[in-house]
Structure formats: structure tokens, C-alpha cells
């Protein structure tokens, strides 16, 4: 009953504030349940820009709220837990990226959206896990700098003839999944298909029946005739997978696939944020315009490049 009361109060405040609640696919089940929209980081930011709401409550991590602020500067963007960060995003700094660019003059920087606004501002174009191959191949250059995820970069390199210069960043959660564990699960469940995120290590990706973004997993698993799946991404995705395909079985590849930052935000945090209208995430205008340019270039890339 306590949770139901929290949810009721949150919904009432959202109505009175003309707010919308966005939740990333990795959020706690109860947060996804109450959200107006769930999705991956960029899709949620695009929803934030498109909505008529005045207040965006972003249940995710810091770089996601920054992206919402970049695309919707006129709206108030609330991040209920300001300490919800992303270790991979923090692995690259603007200064470090400028040094790498100086070592490879004229080489364009392709930056994963899982990055800070300051890093996006130093980049030529952004990408998501879903469109990274298209973005990279849309560039006329023979070389690229790929930041910050080395695993996503190496996955993309399988589909591109270009020379890559990788930033050695990674997602600690996906990195915890080991190939031996996947092999054991596949042996124990020979009828199960293994689907994983391209943030996983190359040796894990090599074992996958399908590799895709979080949003792509929902569609692929729903359409597949298979009845059992081994899931190689953060545990939060299981909530919607099971809701959309209740007749199918989803096995998390390892209990280690839990991102502590994605699990920080609680219903209590959301309510307090709406009550206090804080913490607010606001990207400074000069930085916002530079970062937005990299996002705009990505959004202009045709999906079939």
C-alpha cells in the first residue's frame, strides 16, 4: 500500500506541474511501471523535446538528463538522483579527448551518446548503440576516433572498412559478463537464443545469436518464434520483456548484470524531486549548442546508410 500511495502522489504532482516521467529501460520495475514513457537514453531525450510538458522528470543517469536539456532547453529537467552517474561516461574527459584529437589531426570524432555534454561538445557526431554502424559509415573519412566505449567501437568495426582509434572506455556492468558463463548457460539451455548488447566484450558478442540495443531487444524477442532467451544486458530490461512476452522465458546471463547507478532512483526520490522541483540539470547555452550540433548531425543520418 505504501508504494501505491507514493505512485498516486507522484501522478498528482505530475499533473499539477504539467510534468512527464521518463524512465530508462534499466530502471527499477516500480519506476518503469509508473513512467509515462520508457526507452533508451536518446529516445527518451527525443521524447522530452517533443512533449508539451513543462517539466521532465528523467529517471536515468546524469548524461541522459543532460541530453534532455540539450534537446529541450526551454523545459525544466529534473534528475531525482543527482549522484546517478555513468562510469563509462566518466572515463573520458574533454581534455583527454582534445589530446587524442591532437594526435590524429583531421580525424572525426564519433561519440556514443553515453557521454557527458562536455565530451559531446568536443565531438563531430554522436551515435547510439542502434545506429553506430550507420553513423560511422556515413562519414567520408577513412579514419575515425571512437569514444568512449571500446566494445561498441570494436563491434562497429566489424561492419566498416575504416581505421578506428578507440578510447579505452567500457561499461563496468556489461564487462562483468564473461564468455565462459554464457557458454555454460547455452549448454544448459540449448533451445535458448542468446541476445546481447554491443557494450559487451567481443568474446561475448561472438557467442550471440543477435546483437542489438535495449530497445531492439524488445522487438527482436517479441517477434522471434523462440520461447527461451538468455539476456545479455542490464537486469532492468527483464521487466518489460516479461510484460510484453509473458509466454516466453527470459534468463539473465549473470546476476552481475546490475548497474548500481541505474538502481539508485526510487519512488521516494521521484516524489521528493517533484515536491522540491530539484535537482535541476541545465546545460550552459554555449556548451549546449556545441553538443547539440553533434546530436543533430547524428539525427540527420539516414537509417539505411
Secondary structure, DSSP 8 states (H G I E B T S, - for coil): -HHHHHHHHHHHHHHHHTEEEEEETTS-HHHHHH-SEEE-HHHHHHHHHH---SEEEEES-HHHHHHHHHH-TTSEEE-S-TT---HHHHT--HHHHHHHHHHTTT-EEEEESSS-HHHHTT-SEEE-TTTHHHHHHHS--SEEEEESBHHHHHHHHTT--SEEEE--B--HHHHT--HHHHHHHHHHTTT-EEEE-TTS-HHHHTT-SEE--HHHHHHHHHH-S-SEEEEES-TTHHHHHHHH-TTSEEEES-TT---TTTT---HHHHHHHHHHT--B----HHHHHHHHHHHHHHHTS-TT-
